Amino acid sequence: MAGHSKWANIQHRKGRQDAKRGKVFTKLIKEITVAAKMGGGDLGANPRLRLAIEKAKGQSLPKDNIDNAIKRGTGQLEGVNYEEIRYEGYGINGAAVMVDCLTDNKVRTVAEVRHAFAKHGGNMGTDGCVAFLFKHCGQMLFAPGADEAALMDPAIEAGAEDVVTNEDGSLEVITAPNDFSAVKDALEKAGFKSEFADITMKPENEVEFIGDDAVKMQKLLDALESLDDVQEVYTTAVIEE
């Protein structure tokens, strides 16, 4: 994709998501609760919980909120029973979209997601209709100028699948989901702090959007991300600023 900047696009999307700060805390609390419910409250034995808490601290979620979310997940406190569910569909020009939700009411959630798709020029598809276009993996992005040679050895030794140099000079480290924490720790010990790090659904191929189509696609993504039950939205669309 000529001219595409992985670094700029990640920063653009992160900035838009951070701007929705009122929703960020709610999403973080939900994720911590579900992670603790599924894997227990021990951070050492529960990588998903550990990552959720790292994100929460990065957004300055108060410690009491974190502790109470863990307690709700492990049953020490009463709380809402959330269910994980994923919806798949198509955006502008057929761009693939996956929507991960945590909900206590599937009927409400599917109606809201379907409405957002329909209102903004997309449509929901069936389970698995676009999943094959994404790879479930750990992803870390390092700012342009990072030393590829120095980063490569500790990344590969810790179990990274690949280290990619993007056109804009940023470095991308890809891992299996289960190896994400070990690779991230190894790189931090080696002095490399990523600007973005998460277990994600990475598009196998991306499509760049410009002009009116970019505006329409962004409106669809914003509508989906604004829904209370939506945790993450993944897409093959790349929208330049």
URPE-V342433 format. One record per residue. N is the residue number from 1. NEAR is the number of other C-alpha atoms within 8 Angstrom. D_FIRST is the distance of its C-alpha to the first C-alpha in Angstrom with 2 decimals. Layout:
N:NEAR:D_FIRST ; N:NEAR:D_FIRST
This chain:
1:5:0.00 ; 2:3:3.78 ; 3:5:6.29 ; 4:9:5.55 ; 5:9:8.92 ; 6:10:10.23 ; 7:11:13.61 ; 8:7:13.72 ; 9:12:12.67 ; 10:9:15.31 ; 11:8:17.78 ; 12:9:17.32 ; 13:8:18.05 ; 14:8:20.80 ; 15:8:22.36 ; 16:8:22.62 ; 17:9:24.15 ; 18:8:26.53 ; 19:6:27.68 ; 20:9:29.15 ; 21:8:31.58 ; 22:6:34.44 ; 23:9:32.69 ; 24:11:31.34 ; 25:11:34.84 ; 26:8:35.59 ; 27:10:32.49 ; 28:11:33.27 ; 29:12:36.91 ; 30:11:36.08 ; 31:10:33.81 ; 32:15:36.49 ; 33:14:39.16 ; 34:10:37.44 ; 35:14:36.43 ; 36:15:40.06 ; 37:13:41.40 ; 38:7:39.41 ; 39:10:39.75 ; 40:11:42.64 ; 41:12:43.05 ; 42:6:42.85 ; 43:8:39.68 ; 44:6:40.16 ; 45:7:40.21 ; 46:13:37.64 ; 47:9:34.10 ; 48:8:32.84 ; 49:13:35.59 ; 50:10:34.96 ; 51:10:31.27 ; 52:12:32.39 ; 53:10:34.99 ; 54:8:32.64 ; 55:9:30.42 ; 56:13:33.63 ; 57:9:34.91 ; 58:7:31.66 ; 59:8:32.24 ; 60:6:35.96 ; 61:10:37.28 ; 62:7:41.06 ; 63:6:42.55 ; 64:6:45.03 ; 65:9:42.31 ; 66:13:40.66 ; 67:8:44.04 ; 68:9:45.08 ; 69:12:41.87 ; 70:13:42.52 ; 71:13:46.13 ; 72:13:45.22 ; 73:18:42.95 ; 74:12:45.68 ; 75:8:48.37 ; 76:7:50.27 ; 77:9:49.67 ; 78:6:49.53 ; 79:6:46.23 ; 80:5:44.03 ; 81:5:42.90 ; 82:9:39.14 ; 83:8:37.40 ; 84:8:33.80 ; 85:8:32.05 ; 86:8:28.51 ; 87:13:27.44 ; 88:16:24.50 ; 89:15:23.21 ; 90:14:20.70 ; 91:14:19.35 ; 92:10:18.15 ; 93:5:16.82 ; 94:7:17.67 ; 95:11:15.32 ; 96:13:17.12 ; 97:13:19.30 ; 98:13:21.82 ; 99:13:24.62 ; 100:12:26.95 ; 101:12:30.38 ; 102:13:33.68 ; 103:11:36.48 ; 104:8:40.25 ; 105:6:40.16 ; 106:7:37.83 ; 107:6:39.21 ; 108:7:38.28 ; 109:10:34.81 ; 110:9:33.74 ; 111:8:35.14 ; 112:9:33.25 ; 113:11:29.87 ; 114:10:30.48 ; 115:8:31.54 ; 116:11:28.46 ; 117:16:26.22 ; 118:10:28.52 ; 119:7:29.02 ; 120:10:25.38 ; 121:10:24.24 ; 122:13:23.42 ; 123:10:25.71 ; 124:11:26.84 ; 125:9:26.70 ; 126:8:28.85 ; 127:6:28.76 ; 128:7:26.16 ; 129:9:24.26 ; 130:11:20.85 ; 131:8:21.89 ; 132:7:20.75 ; 133:10:17.07 ; 134:10:17.61 ; 135:10:19.10 ; 136:10:22.07 ; 137:13:21.85 ; 138:15:22.53 ; 139:15:19.74 ; 140:13:20.37 ; 141:13:18.17 ; 142:12:19.64 ; 143:11:19.18 ; 144:9:17.72 ; 145:6:20.65 ; 146:9:21.94 ; 147:6:23.67 ; 148:8:21.75 ; 149:6:24.81 ; 150:7:27.17 ; 151:12:25.11 ; 152:9:24.46 ; 153:8:28.15 ; 154:12:29.28 ; 155:14:26.22 ; 156:10:26.79 ; 157:7:30.56 ; 158:10:30.39 ; 159:10:28.53 ; 160:15:24.77 ; 161:9:22.79 ; 162:8:19.91 ; 163:11:18.78 ; 164:7:15.12 ; 165:9:14.10 ; 166:10:10.80 ; 167:9:9.20 ; 168:9:11.42 ; 169:9:14.39 ; 170:15:15.11 ; 171:14:16.56 ; 172:12:16.33 ; 173:14:19.42 ; 174:12:19.64 ; 175:15:23.16 ; 176:11:25.24 ; 177:9:26.56 ; 178:6:30.03 ; 179:12:29.04 ; 180:14:27.12 ; 181:9:30.21 ; 182:9:31.45 ; 183:14:28.24 ; 184:9:27.91 ; 185:8:31.58 ; 186:11:31.35 ; 187:13:28.56 ; 188:9:30.48 ; 189:7:33.59 ; 190:8:31.78 ; 191:6:30.92 ; 192:8:27.29 ; 193:7:26.81 ; 194:9:23.55 ; 195:8:22.29 ; 196:9:21.21 ; 197:9:22.87 ; 198:8:23.46 ; 199:10:23.92 ; 200:9:21.27 ; 201:9:19.59 ; 202:10:16.11 ; 203:11:13.68 ; 204:8:13.18 ; 205:6:9.95 ; 206:8:8.24 ; 207:9:7.83 ; 208:10:7.15 ; 209:10:10.65 ; 210:9:12.28 ; 211:6:15.93 ; 212:6:18.63 ; 213:9:16.61 ; 214:11:15.19 ; 215:9:18.85 ; 216:11:20.18 ; 217:13:17.90 ; 218:9:18.81 ; 219:9:22.43 ; 220:14:22.35 ; 221:9:21.01 ; 222:8:23.59 ; 223:9:26.30 ; 224:13:25.76 ; 225:10:25.62 ; 226:9:28.78 ; 227:9:30.85 ; 228:5:33.49 ; 229:8:33.01 ; 230:14:29.23 ; 231:10:28.23 ; 232:8:24.49 ; 233:12:21.75 ; 234:10:18.65 ; 235:10:15.81 ; 236:13:12.57 ; 237:11:11.72 ; 238:10:9.83 ; 239:11:11.90 ; 240:9:11.55 ; 241:4:15.08
